[in-house]
Amino acid sequence: MRGQLRIDRLFAFIALDEDGTEGLIGHYQPDGTWTPLVGADMARVDSLRPIVVDIATQTDRRITLAVFSNRDNVETFEP
C-alpha cells in the first residue's frame, strides 16, 4: 500500500450474547494472543468472513457486521 491510510470508518463483527448484550468478536491466534475481528476497509472485512462464519456456526450465535463512521479523536499520545 502506498501512502498512509486514514481510518475514517471501522467495521466490527459483533455477537449478541445470551443476556441480550453485544460483544466484539475476537479470534484466538496460534501464538496465544487474541485478535479483535475489526477492519478499516472491505479487503480486511472480506478476509475475516470465513473466520466469522466458523465462529457463528460453532457457537450457534448471530453475528452482525457493523460499521462505525463518526470519527472523533478523543486523545493523542506522543512519545
HTML snippet that shows the backbone in 3Dmol.js (N, CA, C, O; Angstrom):
<script src="https://3Dmol.org/build/3Dmol-min.js"></script>
<div id="view" style="width:600px;height:400px;position:relative"></div>
<script>
const pdb = `
ATOM      1  N   MET A   1       0.840  -1.168   0.000  1.00  0.00           N
ATOM      2  CA  MET A   1       0.000   0.000   0.000  1.00  0.00           C
ATOM      3  C   MET A   1       0.889   1.237   0.000  1.00  0.00           C
ATOM      4  O   MET A   1       1.860   1.318   0.753  1.00  0.00           O
ATOM      5  N   ARG A   2       0.557   2.167  -0.828  1.00  0.00           N
ATOM      6  CA  ARG A   2       1.298   3.420  -0.865  1.00  0.00           C
ATOM      7  C   ARG A   2       0.571   4.470  -0.048  1.00  0.00           C
ATOM      8  O   ARG A   2      -0.653   4.444   0.080  1.00  0.00           O
ATOM      9  N   GLY A   3       1.332   5.382   0.495  1.00  0.00           N
ATOM     10  CA  GLY A   3       0.716   6.438   1.278  1.00  0.00           C
ATOM     11  C   GLY A   3       0.285   5.942   2.641  1.00  0.00           C
ATOM     12  O   GLY A   3       0.634   4.843   3.073  1.00  0.00           O
ATOM     13  N   GLN A   4      -0.469   6.770   3.290  1.00  0.00           N
ATOM     14  CA  GLN A   4      -0.906   6.456   4.641  1.00  0.00           C
ATOM     15  C   GLN A   4      -2.421   6.317   4.662  1.00  0.00           C
ATOM     16  O   GLN A   4      -3.137   7.169   4.135  1.00  0.00           O
ATOM     17  N   LEU A   5      -2.899   5.259   5.261  1.00  0.00           N
ATOM     18  CA  LEU A   5      -4.321   5.006   5.386  1.00  0.00           C
ATOM     19  C   LEU A   5      -4.870   5.843   6.533  1.00  0.00           C
ATOM     20  O   LEU A   5      -4.356   5.791   7.650  1.00  0.00           O
ATOM     21  N   ARG A   6      -5.903   6.606   6.256  1.00  0.00           N
ATOM     22  CA  ARG A   6      -6.611   7.314   7.327  1.00  0.00           C
ATOM     23  C   ARG A   6      -7.863   6.510   7.633  1.00  0.00           C
ATOM     24  O   ARG A   6      -8.647   6.192   6.740  1.00  0.00           O
ATOM     25  N   ILE A   7      -8.035   6.192   8.886  1.00  0.00           N
ATOM     26  CA  ILE A   7      -9.178   5.384   9.289  1.00  0.00           C
ATOM     27  C   ILE A   7     -10.343   6.318   9.606  1.00  0.00           C
ATOM     28  O   ILE A   7     -10.377   6.956  10.658  1.00  0.00           O
ATOM     29  N   ASP A   8     -11.292   6.384   8.679  1.00  0.00           N
ATOM     30  CA  ASP A   8     -12.480   7.220   8.850  1.00  0.00           C
ATOM     31  C   ASP A   8     -13.710   6.406   9.210  1.00  0.00           C
ATOM     32  O   ASP A   8     -14.738   6.962   9.597  1.00  0.00           O
ATOM     33  N   ARG A   9     -13.608   5.098   9.083  1.00  0.00           N
ATOM     34  CA  ARG A   9     -14.693   4.213   9.490  1.00  0.00           C
ATOM     35  C   ARG A   9     -14.072   2.899   9.934  1.00  0.00           C
ATOM     36  O   ARG A   9     -12.968   2.539   9.525  1.00  0.00           O
ATOM     37  N   LEU A  10     -14.796   2.208  10.766  1.00  0.00           N
ATOM     38  CA  LEU A  10     -14.308   0.950  11.309  1.00  0.00           C
ATOM     39  C   LEU A  10     -15.436  -0.073  11.239  1.00  0.00           C
ATOM     40  O   LEU A  10     -16.544   0.173  11.716  1.00  0.00           O
ATOM     41  N   PHE A  11     -15.143  -1.211  10.645  1.00  0.00           N
ATOM     42  CA  PHE A  11     -16.085  -2.320  10.574  1.00  0.00           C
ATOM     43  C   PHE A  11     -15.780  -3.264  11.736  1.00  0.00           C
ATOM     44  O   PHE A  11     -14.618  -3.542  12.029  1.00  0.00           O
ATOM     45  N   ALA A  12     -16.824  -3.750  12.389  1.00  0.00           N
ATOM     46  CA  ALA A  12     -16.638  -4.661  13.518  1.00  0.00           C
ATOM     47  C   ALA A  12     -17.668  -5.772  13.469  1.00  0.00           C
ATOM     48  O   ALA A  12     -18.841  -5.538  13.179  1.00  0.00           O
ATOM     49  N   PHE A  13     -17.218  -6.979  13.755  1.00  0.00           N
ATOM     50  CA  PHE A  13     -18.118  -8.118  13.874  1.00  0.00           C
ATOM     51  C   PHE A  13     -18.552  -8.218  15.338  1.00  0.00           C
ATOM     52  O   PHE A  13     -17.724  -8.322  16.243  1.00  0.00           O
ATOM     53  N   ILE A  14     -19.868  -8.185  15.546  1.00  0.00           N
ATOM     54  CA  ILE A  14     -20.434  -8.115  16.890  1.00  0.00           C
ATOM     55  C   ILE A  14     -21.382  -9.296  17.092  1.00  0.00           C
ATOM     56  O   ILE A  14     -22.192  -9.613  16.220  1.00  0.00           O
ATOM     57  N   ALA A  15     -21.268  -9.943  18.254  1.00  0.00           N
ATOM     58  CA  ALA A  15     -22.150 -11.064  18.586  1.00  0.00           C
ATOM     59  C   ALA A  15     -23.172 -10.626  19.623  1.00  0.00           C
ATOM     60  O   ALA A  15     -22.896  -9.788  20.481  1.00  0.00           O
ATOM     61  N   LEU A  16     -24.348 -11.207  19.523  1.00  0.00           N
ATOM     62  CA  LEU A  16     -25.393 -10.995  20.522  1.00  0.00           C
ATOM     63  C   LEU A  16     -25.274 -12.108  21.553  1.00  0.00           C
ATOM     64  O   LEU A  16     -25.400 -13.288  21.225  1.00  0.00           O
ATOM     65  N   ASP A  17     -25.029 -11.724  22.802  1.00  0.00           N
ATOM     66  CA  ASP A  17     -24.879 -12.701  23.875  1.00  0.00           C
ATOM     67  C   ASP A  17     -26.239 -13.159  24.384  1.00  0.00           C
ATOM     68  O   ASP A  17     -27.267 -12.556  24.073  1.00  0.00           O
ATOM     69  N   GLU A  18     -26.233 -14.225  25.164  1.00  0.00           N
ATOM     70  CA  GLU A  18     -27.480 -14.802  25.670  1.00  0.00           C
ATOM     71  C   GLU A  18     -28.291 -13.822  26.501  1.00  0.00           C
ATOM     72  O   GLU A  18     -29.520 -13.891  26.505  1.00  0.00           O
ATOM     73  N   ASP A  19     -27.623 -12.905  27.209  1.00  0.00           N
ATOM     74  CA  ASP A  19     -28.337 -11.954  28.070  1.00  0.00           C
ATOM     75  C   ASP A  19     -28.779 -10.693  27.323  1.00  0.00           C
ATOM     76  O   ASP A  19     -29.278  -9.752  27.939  1.00  0.00           O
ATOM     77  N   GLY A  20     -28.596 -10.671  25.995  1.00  0.00           N
ATOM     78  CA  GLY A  20     -29.031  -9.538  25.195  1.00  0.00           C
ATOM     79  C   GLY A  20     -27.992  -8.454  24.992  1.00  0.00           C
ATOM     80  O   GLY A  20     -28.248  -7.477  24.287  1.00  0.00           O
ATOM     81  N   THR A  21     -26.825  -8.611  25.597  1.00  0.00           N
ATOM     82  CA  THR A  21     -25.758  -7.632  25.396  1.00  0.00           C
ATOM     83  C   THR A  21     -24.963  -7.994  24.147  1.00  0.00           C
ATOM     84  O   THR A  21     -25.018  -9.125  23.665  1.00  0.00           O
ATOM     85  N   GLU A  22     -24.236  -7.032  23.640  1.00  0.00           N
ATOM     86  CA  GLU A  22     -23.398  -7.257  22.468  1.00  0.00           C
ATOM     87  C   GLU A  22     -21.936  -7.291  22.876  1.00  0.00           C
ATOM     88  O   GLU A  22     -21.531  -6.670  23.859  1.00  0.00           O
ATOM     89  N   GLY A  23     -21.154  -8.028  22.102  1.00  0.00           N
ATOM     90  CA  GLY A  23     -19.728  -8.097  22.351  1.00  0.00           C
ATOM     91  C   GLY A  23     -18.955  -8.170  21.049  1.00  0.00           C
ATOM     92  O   GLY A  23     -19.424  -8.739  20.063  1.00  0.00           O
ATOM     93  N   LEU A  24     -17.785  -7.597  21.057  1.00  0.00           N
ATOM     94  CA  LEU A  24     -16.893  -7.641  19.909  1.00  0.00           C
ATOM     95  C   LEU A  24     -16.299  -9.037  19.804  1.00  0.00           C
ATOM     96  O   LEU A  24     -15.850  -9.598  20.804  1.00  0.00           O
ATOM     97  N   ILE A  25     -16.294  -9.605  18.599  1.00  0.00           N
ATOM     98  CA  ILE A  25     -15.759 -10.944  18.382  1.00  0.00           C
ATOM     99  C   ILE A  25     -14.229 -10.891  18.325  1.00  0.00           C
ATOM    100  O   ILE A  25     -13.643 -10.000  17.711  1.00  0.00           O
ATOM    101  N   GLY A  26     -13.611 -11.856  18.975  1.00  0.00           N
ATOM    102  CA  GLY A  26     -12.163 -11.998  18.910  1.00  0.00           C
ATOM    103  C   GLY A  26     -11.805 -13.377  18.379  1.00  0.00           C
ATOM    104  O   GLY A  26     -12.604 -14.311  18.452  1.00  0.00           O
ATOM    105  N   HIS A  27     -10.605 -13.490  17.848  1.00  0.00           N
ATOM    106  CA  HIS A  27     -10.130 -14.758  17.288  1.00  0.00           C
ATOM    107  C   HIS A  27      -8.816 -15.117  17.956  1.00  0.00           C
ATOM    108  O   HIS A  27      -7.896 -14.300  18.011  1.00  0.00           O
ATOM    109  N   TYR A  28      -8.727 -16.342  18.466  1.00  0.00           N
ATOM    110  CA  TYR A  28      -7.517 -16.821  19.136  1.00  0.00           C
ATOM    111  C   TYR A  28      -6.474 -17.202  18.097  1.00  0.00           C
ATOM    112  O   TYR A  28      -6.734 -18.026  17.220  1.00  0.00           O
ATOM    113  N   GLN A  29      -5.303 -16.606  18.195  1.00  0.00           N
ATOM    114  CA  GLN A  29      -4.214 -16.842  17.254  1.00  0.00           C
ATOM    115  C   GLN A  29      -3.311 -17.982  17.734  1.00  0.00           C
ATOM    116  O   GLN A  29      -3.252 -18.260  18.931  1.00  0.00           O
ATOM    117  N   PRO A  30      -2.616 -18.634  16.820  1.00  0.00           N
ATOM    118  CA  PRO A  30      -1.717 -19.731  17.208  1.00  0.00           C
ATOM    119  C   PRO A  30      -0.618 -19.314  18.192  1.00  0.00           C
ATOM    120  O   PRO A  30      -0.100 -20.149  18.933  1.00  0.00           O
ATOM    121  N   ASP A  31      -0.263 -18.021  18.201  1.00  0.00           N
ATOM    122  CA  ASP A  31       0.791 -17.568  19.125  1.00  0.00           C
ATOM    123  C   ASP A  31       0.240 -17.284  20.528  1.00  0.00           C
ATOM    124  O   ASP A  31       0.982 -16.837  21.403  1.00  0.00           O
ATOM    125  N   GLY A  32      -1.052 -17.540  20.747  1.00  0.00           N
ATOM    126  CA  GLY A  32      -1.632 -17.376  22.075  1.00  0.00           C
ATOM    127  C   GLY A  32      -2.257 -16.024  22.336  1.00  0.00           C
ATOM    128  O   GLY A  32      -2.664 -15.744  23.463  1.00  0.00           O
ATOM    129  N   THR A  33      -2.341 -15.189  21.335  1.00  0.00           N
ATOM    130  CA  THR A  33      -2.948 -13.870  21.508  1.00  0.00           C
ATOM    131  C   THR A  33      -4.349 -13.848  20.890  1.00  0.00           C
ATOM    132  O   THR A  33      -4.692 -14.685  20.056  1.00  0.00           O
ATOM    133  N   TRP A  34      -5.137 -12.882  21.317  1.00  0.00           N
ATOM    134  CA  TRP A  34      -6.469 -12.670  20.757  1.00  0.00           C
ATOM    135  C   TRP A  34      -6.428 -11.485  19.814  1.00  0.00           C
ATOM    136  O   TRP A  34      -5.780 -10.479  20.101  1.00  0.00           O
ATOM    137  N   THR A  35      -7.114 -11.599  18.694  1.00  0.00           N
ATOM    138  CA  THR A  35      -7.201 -10.520  17.720  1.00  0.00           C
ATOM    139  C   THR A  35      -8.667 -10.137  17.550  1.00  0.00           C
ATOM    140  O   THR A  35      -9.496 -10.996  17.249  1.00  0.00           O
ATOM    141  N   PRO A  36      -8.999  -8.854  17.738  1.00  0.00           N
ATOM    142  CA  PRO A  36     -10.385  -8.445  17.510  1.00  0.00           C
ATOM    143  C   PRO A  36     -10.708  -8.504  16.024  1.00  0.00           C
ATOM    144  O   PRO A  36      -9.864  -8.173  15.191  1.00  0.00           O
ATOM    145  N   LEU A  37     -11.902  -8.915  15.691  1.00  0.00           N
ATOM    146  CA  LEU A  37     -12.292  -9.032  14.286  1.00  0.00           C
ATOM    147  C   LEU A  37     -12.885  -7.700  13.824  1.00  0.00           C
ATOM    148  O   LEU A  37     -14.101  -7.518  13.767  1.00  0.00           O
ATOM    149  N   VAL A  38     -11.985  -6.787  13.501  1.00  0.00           N
ATOM    150  CA  VAL A  38     -12.328  -5.449  13.030  1.00  0.00           C
ATOM    151  C   VAL A  38     -11.478  -5.127  11.812  1.00  0.00           C
ATOM    152  O   VAL A  38     -10.428  -5.733  11.599  1.00  0.00           O
ATOM    153  N   GLY A  39     -11.934  -4.175  11.019  1.00  0.00           N
ATOM    154  CA  GLY A  39     -11.171  -3.753   9.853  1.00  0.00           C
ATOM    155  C   GLY A  39     -11.563  -2.350   9.431  1.00  0.00           C
ATOM    156  O   GLY A  39     -12.661  -1.880   9.729  1.00  0.00           O
ATOM    157  N   ALA A  40     -10.661  -1.695   8.740  1.00  0.00           N
ATOM    158  CA  ALA A  40     -10.910  -0.334   8.265  1.00  0.00           C
ATOM    159  C   ALA A  40     -11.250  -0.298   6.787  1.00  0.00           C
ATOM    160  O   ALA A  40     -11.551   0.768   6.250  1.00  0.00           O
ATOM    161  N   ASP A  41     -11.208  -1.444   6.118  1.00  0.00           N
ATOM    162  CA  ASP A  41     -11.552  -1.488   4.695  1.00  0.00           C
ATOM    163  C   ASP A  41     -12.177  -2.846   4.373  1.00  0.00           C
ATOM    164  O   ASP A  41     -12.058  -3.802   5.141  1.00  0.00           O
ATOM    165  N   MET A  42     -12.833  -2.905   3.242  1.00  0.00           N
ATOM    166  CA  MET A  42     -13.561  -4.126   2.884  1.00  0.00           C
ATOM    167  C   MET A  42     -12.641  -5.302   2.598  1.00  0.00           C
ATOM    168  O   MET A  42     -13.046  -6.451   2.773  1.00  0.00           O
ATOM    169  N   ALA A  43     -11.429  -5.047   2.168  1.00  0.00           N
ATOM    170  CA  ALA A  43     -10.491  -6.155   1.944  1.00  0.00           C
ATOM    171  C   ALA A  43     -10.238  -6.900   3.250  1.00  0.00           C
ATOM    172  O   ALA A  43     -10.217  -8.131   3.273  1.00  0.00           O
ATOM    173  N   ARG A  44     -10.047  -6.158   4.328  1.00  0.00           N
ATOM    174  CA  ARG A  44      -9.830  -6.780   5.638  1.00  0.00           C
ATOM    175  C   ARG A  44     -11.101  -7.496   6.100  1.00  0.00           C
ATOM    176  O   ARG A  44     -11.041  -8.622   6.593  1.00  0.00           O
ATOM    177  N   VAL A  45     -12.241  -6.842   5.940  1.00  0.00           N
ATOM    178  CA  VAL A  45     -13.517  -7.455   6.332  1.00  0.00           C
ATOM    179  C   VAL A  45     -13.725  -8.768   5.583  1.00  0.00           C
ATOM    180  O   VAL A  45     -14.079  -9.780   6.188  1.00  0.00           O
ATOM    181  N   ASP A  46     -13.507  -8.753   4.276  1.00  0.00           N
ATOM    182  CA  ASP A  46     -13.686  -9.964   3.475  1.00  0.00           C
ATOM    183  C   ASP A  46     -12.741 -11.079   3.910  1.00  0.00           C
ATOM    184  O   ASP A  46     -13.107 -12.254   3.863  1.00  0.00           O
ATOM    185  N   SER A  47     -11.524 -10.720   4.335  1.00  0.00           N
ATOM    186  CA  SER A  47     -10.579 -11.749   4.781  1.00  0.00           C
ATOM    187  C   SER A  47     -10.999 -12.374   6.106  1.00  0.00           C
ATOM    188  O   SER A  47     -10.584 -13.489   6.424  1.00  0.00           O
ATOM    189  N   LEU A  48     -11.821 -11.663   6.884  1.00  0.00           N
ATOM    190  CA  LEU A  48     -12.279 -12.171   8.179  1.00  0.00           C
ATOM    191  C   LEU A  48     -13.560 -13.001   8.081  1.00  0.00           C
ATOM    192  O   LEU A  48     -13.878 -13.757   8.999  1.00  0.00           O
ATOM    193  N   ARG A  49     -14.287 -12.866   6.989  1.00  0.00           N
ATOM    194  CA  ARG A  49     -15.587 -13.540   6.857  1.00  0.00           C
ATOM    195  C   ARG A  49     -15.539 -15.048   7.115  1.00  0.00           C
ATOM    196  O   ARG A  49     -16.405 -15.545   7.835  1.00  0.00           O
ATOM    197  N   PRO A  50     -14.586 -15.800   6.575  1.00  0.00           N
ATOM    198  CA  PRO A  50     -14.569 -17.250   6.858  1.00  0.00           C
ATOM    199  C   PRO A  50     -14.414 -17.562   8.346  1.00  0.00           C
ATOM    200  O   PRO A  50     -14.997 -18.524   8.844  1.00  0.00           O
ATOM    201  N   ILE A  51     -13.637 -16.757   9.045  1.00  0.00           N
ATOM    202  CA  ILE A  51     -13.461 -16.945  10.491  1.00  0.00           C
ATOM    203  C   ILE A  51     -14.779 -16.682  11.200  1.00  0.00           C
ATOM    204  O   ILE A  51     -15.166 -17.428  12.099  1.00  0.00           O
ATOM    205  N   VAL A  52     -15.469 -15.620  10.796  1.00  0.00           N
ATOM    206  CA  VAL A  52     -16.740 -15.258  11.418  1.00  0.00           C
ATOM    207  C   VAL A  52     -17.794 -16.332  11.183  1.00  0.00           C
ATOM    208  O   VAL A  52     -18.546 -16.673  12.097  1.00  0.00           O
ATOM    209  N   VAL A  53     -17.855 -16.861   9.977  1.00  0.00           N
ATOM    210  CA  VAL A  53     -18.817 -17.933   9.679  1.00  0.00           C
ATOM    211  C   VAL A  53     -18.543 -19.147  10.570  1.00  0.00           C
ATOM    212  O   VAL A  53     -19.473 -19.749  11.105  1.00  0.00           O
ATOM    213  N   ASP A  54     -17.270 -19.503  10.727  1.00  0.00           N
ATOM    214  CA  ASP A  54     -16.918 -20.632  11.601  1.00  0.00           C
ATOM    215  C   ASP A  54     -17.336 -20.365  13.044  1.00  0.00           C
ATOM    216  O   ASP A  54     -17.893 -21.245  13.700  1.00  0.00           O
ATOM    217  N   ILE A  55     -17.075 -19.165  13.538  1.00  0.00           N
ATOM    218  CA  ILE A  55     -17.432 -18.829  14.922  1.00  0.00           C
ATOM    219  C   ILE A  55     -18.944 -18.871  15.113  1.00  0.00           C
ATOM    220  O   ILE A  55     -19.428 -19.411  16.108  1.00  0.00           O
ATOM    221  N   ALA A  56     -19.690 -18.306  14.171  1.00  0.00           N
ATOM    222  CA  ALA A  56     -21.158 -18.312  14.268  1.00  0.00           C
ATOM    223  C   ALA A  56     -21.688 -19.741  14.287  1.00  0.00           C
ATOM    224  O   ALA A  56     -22.597 -20.061  15.052  1.00  0.00           O
ATOM    225  N   THR A  57     -21.125 -20.588  13.451  1.00  0.00           N
ATOM    226  CA  THR A  57     -21.562 -21.984  13.387  1.00  0.00           C
ATOM    227  C   THR A  57     -21.212 -22.737  14.667  1.00  0.00           C
ATOM    228  O   THR A  57     -22.045 -23.460  15.213  1.00  0.00           O
ATOM    229  N   GLN A  58     -19.990 -22.567  15.141  1.00  0.00           N
ATOM    230  CA  GLN A  58     -19.539 -23.293  16.335  1.00  0.00           C
ATOM    231  C   GLN A  58     -20.251 -22.843  17.604  1.00  0.00           C
ATOM    232  O   GLN A  58     -20.493 -23.651  18.500  1.00  0.00           O
ATOM    233  N   THR A  59     -20.590 -21.551  17.685  1.00  0.00           N
ATOM    234  CA  THR A  59     -21.201 -21.028  18.911  1.00  0.00           C
ATOM    235  C   THR A  59     -22.719 -20.924  18.828  1.00  0.00           C
ATOM    236  O   THR A  59     -23.381 -20.653  19.830  1.00  0.00           O
ATOM    237  N   ASP A  60     -23.269 -21.140  17.635  1.00  0.00           N
ATOM    238  CA  ASP A  60     -24.707 -21.008  17.398  1.00  0.00           C
ATOM    239  C   ASP A  60     -25.217 -19.631  17.819  1.00  0.00           C
ATOM    240  O   ASP A  60     -26.278 -19.510  18.432  1.00  0.00           O
ATOM    241  N   ARG A  61     -24.439 -18.586  17.478  1.00  0.00           N
ATOM    242  CA  ARG A  61     -24.803 -17.204  17.799  1.00  0.00           C
ATOM    243  C   ARG A  61     -24.885 -16.366  16.538  1.00  0.00           C
ATOM    244  O   ARG A  61     -24.165 -16.586  15.564  1.00  0.00           O
ATOM    245  N   ARG A  62     -25.780 -15.407  16.588  1.00  0.00           N
ATOM    246  CA  ARG A  62     -25.909 -14.446  15.500  1.00  0.00           C
ATOM    247  C   ARG A  62     -24.756 -13.449  15.596  1.00  0.00           C
ATOM    248  O   ARG A  62     -24.474 -12.913  16.668  1.00  0.00           O
ATOM    249  N   ILE A  63     -24.100 -13.210  14.474  1.00  0.00           N
ATOM    250  CA  ILE A  63     -23.023 -12.228  14.411  1.00  0.00           C
ATOM    251  C   ILE A  63     -23.390 -11.195  13.358  1.00  0.00           C
ATOM    252  O   ILE A  63     -23.794 -11.534  12.245  1.00  0.00           O
ATOM    253  N   THR A  64     -23.244  -9.938  13.726  1.00  0.00           N
ATOM    254  CA  THR A  64     -23.592  -8.824  12.855  1.00  0.00           C
ATOM    255  C   THR A  64     -22.339  -8.049  12.481  1.00  0.00           C
ATOM    256  O   THR A  64     -21.462  -7.824  13.315  1.00  0.00           O
ATOM    257  N   LEU A  65     -22.265  -7.648  11.230  1.00  0.00           N
ATOM    258  CA  LEU A  65     -21.199  -6.749  10.788  1.00  0.00           C
ATOM    259  C   LEU A  65     -21.738  -5.328  10.916  1.00  0.00           C
ATOM    260  O   LEU A  65     -22.736  -4.982  10.284  1.00  0.00           O
ATOM    261  N   ALA A  66     -21.086  -4.510  11.726  1.00  0.00           N
ATOM    262  CA  ALA A  66     -21.483  -3.118  11.941  1.00  0.00           C
ATOM    263  C   ALA A  66     -20.381  -2.202  11.435  1.00  0.00           C
ATOM    264  O   ALA A  66     -19.207  -2.572  11.426  1.00  0.00           O
ATOM    265  N   VAL A  67     -20.765  -1.012  11.016  1.00  0.00           N
ATOM    266  CA  VAL A  67     -19.786  -0.009  10.610  1.00  0.00           C
ATOM    267  C   VAL A  67     -19.985   1.225  11.484  1.00  0.00           C
ATOM    268  O   VAL A  67     -21.105   1.690  11.690  1.00  0.00           O
ATOM    269  N   PHE A  68     -18.881   1.734  11.983  1.00  0.00           N
ATOM    270  CA  PHE A  68     -18.867   2.952  12.786  1.00  0.00           C
ATOM    271  C   PHE A  68     -18.143   4.018  11.960  1.00  0.00           C
ATOM    272  O   PHE A  68     -16.996   3.831  11.556  1.00  0.00           O
ATOM    273  N   SER A  69     -18.824   5.129  11.716  1.00  0.00           N
ATOM    274  CA  SER A  69     -18.249   6.079  10.751  1.00  0.00           C
ATOM    275  C   SER A  69     -18.211   7.525  11.231  1.00  0.00           C
ATOM    276  O   SER A  69     -18.005   8.433  10.426  1.00  0.00           O
ATOM    277  N   ASN A  70     -18.402   7.751  12.505  1.00  0.00           N
ATOM    278  CA  ASN A  70     -18.312   9.104  13.029  1.00  0.00           C
ATOM    279  C   ASN A  70     -17.043   9.210  13.860  1.00  0.00           C
ATOM    280  O   ASN A  70     -17.047   8.880  15.046  1.00  0.00           O
ATOM    281  N   ARG A  71     -15.970   9.662  13.254  1.00  0.00           N
ATOM    282  CA  ARG A  71     -14.684   9.704  13.941  1.00  0.00           C
ATOM    283  C   ARG A  71     -14.564  10.966  14.778  1.00  0.00           C
ATOM    284  O   ARG A  71     -14.756  12.077  14.285  1.00  0.00           O
ATOM    285  N   ASP A  72     -14.245  10.779  16.040  1.00  0.00           N
ATOM    286  CA  ASP A  72     -13.918  11.859  16.958  1.00  0.00           C
ATOM    287  C   ASP A  72     -12.622  11.476  17.650  1.00  0.00           C
ATOM    288  O   ASP A  72     -12.580  10.475  18.365  1.00  0.00           O
ATOM    289  N   ASN A  73     -11.579  12.240  17.456  1.00  0.00           N
ATOM    290  CA  ASN A  73     -10.324  11.983  18.160  1.00  0.00           C
ATOM    291  C   ASN A  73     -10.479  12.458  19.595  1.00  0.00           C
ATOM    292  O   ASN A  73     -10.759  13.632  19.836  1.00  0.00           O
ATOM    293  N   VAL A  74     -10.301  11.562  20.538  1.00  0.00           N
ATOM    294  CA  VAL A  74     -10.516  11.866  21.943  1.00  0.00           C
ATOM    295  C   VAL A  74      -9.230  12.305  22.619  1.00  0.00           C
ATOM    296  O   VAL A  74      -9.228  13.230  23.431  1.00  0.00           O
ATOM    297  N   GLU A  75      -8.139  11.639  22.281  1.00  0.00           N
ATOM    298  CA  GLU A  75      -6.860  11.926  22.924  1.00  0.00           C
ATOM    299  C   GLU A  75      -5.735  11.456  22.026  1.00  0.00           C
ATOM    300  O   GLU A  75      -5.885  10.465  21.312  1.00  0.00           O
ATOM    301  N   THR A  76      -4.624  12.144  22.050  1.00  0.00           N
ATOM    302  CA  THR A  76      -3.443  11.771  21.279  1.00  0.00           C
ATOM    303  C   THR A  76      -2.270  11.564  22.231  1.00  0.00           C
ATOM    304  O   THR A  76      -2.047  12.383  23.121  1.00  0.00           O
ATOM    305  N   PHE A  77      -1.530  10.494  22.057  1.00  0.00           N
ATOM    306  CA  PHE A  77      -0.374  10.177  22.884  1.00  0.00           C
ATOM    307  C   PHE A  77       0.885  10.392  22.069  1.00  0.00           C
ATOM    308  O   PHE A  77       1.013   9.857  20.967  1.00  0.00           O
ATOM    309  N   GLU A  78       1.790  11.150  22.584  1.00  0.00           N
ATOM    310  CA  GLU A  78       3.052  11.450  21.884  1.00  0.00           C
ATOM    311  C   GLU A  78       4.214  10.863  22.692  1.00  0.00           C
ATOM    312  O   GLU A  78       4.149  10.802  23.920  1.00  0.00           O
ATOM    313  N   PRO A  79       5.271  10.432  22.004  1.00  0.00           N
ATOM    314  CA  PRO A  79       6.440   9.893  22.725  1.00  0.00           C
ATOM    315  C   PRO A  79       7.198  10.986  23.473  1.00  0.00           C
ATOM    316  O   PRO A  79       8.201  10.704  24.127  1.00  0.00           O
TER     317      PRO A  79
END
`;
const viewer = $3Dmol.createViewer("view");
viewer.addModel(pdb, "pdb");
viewer.setStyle({}, {cartoon: {color: "spectrum"}});
viewer.zoomTo();
viewer.render();
</script>
